[in-house]
Amino acid sequence: MGRGYIVEEAVESYLSQLCELKSTTITGLLIGQSSAQRDFIVMASRTPPKQSPGESLDKEWVMEHARQVSRMLPGGLSVLGVFIITEADAKDTQTTLRQLIFFVENLISSERFWSPADDDVTDCVTLHINSKTRKTVCRTFDVKDPKSMAKPADWKYQSGVCSSWITVSCCLNVNIHLPLPPGQNTPETMEKCIKDELHVWAQQIESGMCLLDGKKFPDDAELTTGQRRNAKQVYTVQLLISPCERRMSDVVQICGGSVSIKGAVHSRAYVHSNKPKAKLAEKMLKRDIISTVASRVHMLLEELETAEGQNNNVAVELHIPKRIFCPVKGRGPVSVCDYQFSDEGPSEATERLKEMLDLDAAEEHIDTSQEVTPENISTETSDTKAEPLHEKVEEPTPQRNNYIGVVMASAVALLASAASLLYLTDA
């Protein structure tokens, strides 16, 4: 017997509404949480329509949508699969769905800085819905096996899927400082240095010790023990991190500048209520810490790539954008997130939530109180090599790229060649 999927009833209503649209083919993402026994689907989000839609399915557009959505999901939520709504039979779309799920998973996993675990679920789901008959066909593929064949899966709708999920959260300050190599430092050079340092920092986070409400729980401790199953539960976490040990030769070195990444981070993760263990809660929270910082660094790097000129002998201080949250109506404690630069307001967030997650959110529902307002990027340069960090140069406040439009279009173009290579490998 294949895997079982417990699906929030609101997802059924959403998919039914999409079936009513006069469109030949609609694709989208299935969002939820995996567990060893079963998986939980709490949201579905259609792929944003392109301004100039073509006749055939644009796989690169679907992939880029998945990448952007994955950045907006807090810990415990991830893209578990894809769906397609069409008048074609399920057997005629199976190859397309298989390609999509492998493309999406490969793209999202390529941006992860945390280490996979042996007990991670590697099955992803594909859902075919006939827009005329409303017949649903659910199959899974093991995305870590390129030769994986389709397996049938059980798809059941249920109300209140995540109404009693546990919330774990913590706050921490990020202050990552790294040297740049001597000579001309381009955005590409900075990107490589930053990503290398992020991997080191991510390992520190993963090896840290978590205290839940001030206590160290055994890994196999069940968080709901002694409490009512339907009670709302929130745990505040303290993360204890050991300093990174480096040889003196790794610290004292000639450099051509430096980059500092700073900011206050609010991390949050949701854990299913089916006998959740402390180890699972810690893993999801740590992964959220790593992912939310990495996502914001990616955004800052995109700004640096679009900036004019090159930096030589610089000290760059990057303040990560602010993380904001929006509750998902009817999904218990579950919220999704977005990132806000200092020149943006709630209206930009509601637009992106609608574009990327097809979520109707009012500005007053946006929670901007969890993190302090980030500062503008400031850059220090010098005219002399003897004192490279003294003179201060004002840089324009970065303007955030929209998820849809220029960013998605340019990223889709870059993904085309990668998708072709994956397709050849998959075939």
N, C-alpha and C positions, 0 to 999 in steps of 0.2 A: 504494500500500500504506500502511496506517495505522501508527501508532506500535507499538512492541514493548514488552512489559512482562515483565521477568524477575522472577519471584516466588519468594520463599523457600518451601521445601517445608513449613515449619512453618505457614505461612499456609493451605495446602491442608488440613492436618489440623484447624486451628482452624475453618475454614469448614465442613468436614464434620461436626464436632461440633455446630455451630449448626444444621445441617440436621436433626439428630436431635431437636432440641428441639420440643416440641409447642406451636408458636406459628404463628399465621397469617402474620405478617409480621415479619421481623427486618431491621433496618437497621444500618449501621455505617460506619466510616471505613477507608480504605486509606492507609497511611502508608509513605513511602519517600523516594526522591530521584530527581530528573529529571536527564537529561543530553541533549545534543544528539542522540545516536544512539539511546538507549533509556532507559527508566525502570526503576527498581528498587523493588519493593514488598517491604518487610521485616516489616511488621506489619499486622494488621487488628484492629479493636476495635469491638465491637458497641455500639450505642446503649444506655445504661442503661435498663432497664425503668422505667416510671413507676409510682408507688404506686397510681394510679387510672387504668389504661390505658383509652383510649377505643377505639372501633371503628375509627376512621380513623387514618392515619399523622399524627403530630404533627410537622410540619416545623420548627416553632420549637424543639422539644425537640432535634431532630437538629442544628440550627444551634448551639444553646448548647453541646451536647456537643463539637462541632467547635472552638468557640472555647476551651473549657477544655483540650482535648487539645493544641491548638496551643501553649499556654503550657508544656506539659510536654515539648516536643520540643527537643533541642539543635540546634545548627547542622547543616545538611545533611539533616535530617529535616523533613518537612512533610506536611500532609494533601494527598494527591494525588488523592483521589477518594472515592466512596461506593459501598457495595454494598447490595443488597437480596436477601433470601432469602424466597421466597414460592412458592406453588403456581400463581400466575398466570403466563401466558405473558409472554415478554420484551416483546412489542409492547404489552401492556397496561400495562406499568410504565415505558415509555420516557419518557413525559411527566413522571411523578413523579420519576424519576432526573434528568432534565434540570433540573427546578426545584430539586431538592436541591443539585446540584453548583454551580449559579449562586448560590443563597442562601448556601451555605457559603463559597464563595470571596469573595463580596462582604463577608461579615461578617468573615472573617479578615483580608482585605486592608485593611479600614477601620481596623484597630488597628495596622497596620505603620508604623513610623517610619523605616525605611530606604527608599531610592529604588530602584525597579525598574530593571533593566538591559535593554538592547536584546536581549541574547541569552537572556533568561529564557524558559523554556518555559511557554507559556500553555495548553497542552492538559491537561485533567483527565479522569480516567477514571471510568466508571460500570460496575459489574459486576452482572449479574443471574444468580442461581442458582435454578433450579427445585428446590425441596426434595424433590420426588418423583423426578424423572428425573435430577437432578444436572447437567442441561445448563447450561453456562455461556455467557453472551453478554457480550462486552466491547466497549464503545464509548467514544469520546472526544468531548469538546466543547472548543472554544476559548472559554474563559471571558472573554476580553477582547472577544469579538464577540457581542453580544446576539442576533444572527441566526444564530449558528453552528448547523449541523446535525450530527447524529450521524455519526461516522466509525467504521468497524470497526477493531479493534485486535487485536494478537496477544498472547495471554496464555499464558505458559509457566512451569511450575514447575521450580525448580532448587535444589539443595542448596548451602549455603555461599555464598549470594549476597553477603554482606557480611563474609565471614571474613577477607579481606585488605584491607579498607578502611583508609584512612589516618586517623589521629587528629591533629588540631591543637588546641592549647589555649594559653591565656594567662591571666594574672592581672593585675588592675588595680584601683586604688582609684577609687571614684566619689565625687566631692564637688561636687555641683551646687548652686549658691547663686543664688537669684533673689528679686527684690523683689516685694512685693505692692502693689497700688494703694492710695492713701489711702482712708480711710472704712471702712465695714463690709465685712469680708472673710468671705464664706460659703464652704462647701466647694466650691460651684460656681465661685466666683471663683478659689480656689486651684487647682482642677482646670484651668481654662483657662490660668492662668499657668504651671503646671507642664508642661502639654502643649506650650505654645509654646516653653518653654525646652528641653524634650526634643528638639524638632525641631532646634534650634540645636546641641545637644550631639551628636545623631546625625550631623549633617553633619560635625562635627569627627572623629568616629570613622571615617566613610566616607572622609575625605580623609587619614587617617593612613597612615603607612608601616609595613609589616609586615616584621620580620626573622625568618625561619624558622631556628631553631638558630643565631641570630646572623648570618645571611647574608641579603642582599637578592637574591632570585631574580628573574630576568626573568619577565615575565608569562606567556610561553609555555613556560617551563621545565617539563619533565615531572618530577614529584616522584619517580617510581619509576625513573628512568634509572640504570642501573648496579647495580640491586639486584634480588634475586629477587622475582618477582611475588607469591608467597605469603608473603613475610616480613612480620611485624608491623612497622608503621611508626608512629612517634609523633614529632611535631614540636612543639617549644616555641616560642612566638611572643612577640616583643616588639613592642608597638604604640607607635610614636612619634607623638605628637599635637602639632600646632602650637597655640599659644594662640589663642583666639578674638579677632580684632581687632574692637574696637568704638570708635566715636567717643566723645569725652568726654561729649557730650550724652546718649549712651545709658547711661552709667555713673552720672553724677551726676544724681540725680532725687529728687523727694519721694516717699516711700513710706509705706505704712501698716503695714509689717511685712515679714517675709521667710520664705522656706522653704528649708531645706537638706536635700538628699537625699544620704545618705552610706552607704558600705558597701564591703566588699571583694568583688570579683566574680571568680569562676572561669568562664571561657568555654571552650566546647568545641564542636568541629565534626567531622563525619565526612565523608570524601570518597571517592567510589567509586574503584575500582581500574582503571577503563578509561581509561588514559592521562590521569590527572588532571594539570591544570596548576596552577602556583603561583597564578595569578590567581584560579582557582576556589576554592582553599583559603582565600585571603585574604578573598574575598567572603563565603564562608559563615561564617567566623569573625567578621568584622565584623558581619554580620547577627545572629549569635547574641548578641554583646555588646549590641547595641541592643535586641534582642527580650527578652532576659532582664531587663534593667533596666526596660524599659517594662512588662513583665508584672508585675514586683514593685511598680512605682509604681501600676499599676492596682489592685492588691490594697490598697495603703495608702490610695488614694483611696476605695475601697469602705468601708474602716474609718472614714474621716473623714465620709463621707456618713451613716453610721449613728450617729455620735457625737451626743450631745445638745448643744444650744447652738451659738452662733456665735462666731467669733473676730474680735476687733477689735484692731488695733495689736499683732500677735503676731509672735513669732519661733518658728517651728515647725521642729524638727529631726526628720527622718524617717530611721530606720535600716531599710534594706531587709531583708526576710526572707532567711534563709539558703537557698542552693541546695544541694540534695542529689541524689545520683544513684543509680540502680538499674540494674545490668546486665540486659540482656534475654537470657535463656538461649537458646543456640544461634544467636546473631546476631553472633558474633565480638566485636569491641571495642565494639559499640553499647550505649549506655545511654540511658535516659530520665531525666527529672529531675522534681523536685517542689520546693516551697518550704515552709520550716519557720519558724514564729514561735518566739520564745524559750520559750514555755510549752508547746510541743509536743514529742512524742517520736517515735521511729520507727514506733510503732503507727499513728499518724494517717496517716503517709505510706503505709504498706502498705494501709490502707483506701482511700485516694484512688487509689492505683495500681490497685487491684482495681475500684473503681467506674468510673474514667474510661477505663482502658486494658485492663480485664479481665485484668490481669497478676497472677499469684500470686507474691508476693515475700515472702521471710522477712526479719524485722527485721535479722538479722545481715548481710544482703546490701546493706542501705542504706548508702551511702558518705556520711558526714556530715563528712568531714575536709577537703574542698576549700576551704571558706570559714570564716572566723572567725565565732563566734557573734554575731549582731546584738544591739545594745543596744535597750532599750525606747524607745519614743517619749517625748521630753520636750518640754515646751512652756514657753516663757517669756512672761510677760505683765507689764504694768505698770499701776498705777493712775493714772499721770500721763502726759501727752503729752510732757513735756520729756525723760523718760528711759523710753522705751517697752520697753527690753529688759532691765531689771534684775531684776525680781521673778520668781522661779521658781515655777511651779505644777505640782504633780504630776498627771499624767494616768494613767488606768487603762491597764494593759497591754492592747494590742489583742487581741481574740480572733478568730482567723481563721475566716472563713465557710467552711463545707463546700462542696465543689464541687457535690455533689448536694443537693437539698432546697431550702432557702430561696433560695440564690443562683441556682441554675438556674431555679427556678420563677418568681422575680421577673424575672429576665432574659428568660425565655421570654415573659412577658407583654409586656415592652417591645418584644420583637422581632416580635410579631405584626403590628403595623401596618406595620413596615418590610418584612416578608415579603410582605404584601399588595401594597404598592406595587411591590416587585420583580416580583411575579407579574404585575401589570398591565402593567408595562413589558416583561416577557419575552413575554407573550402578544401 
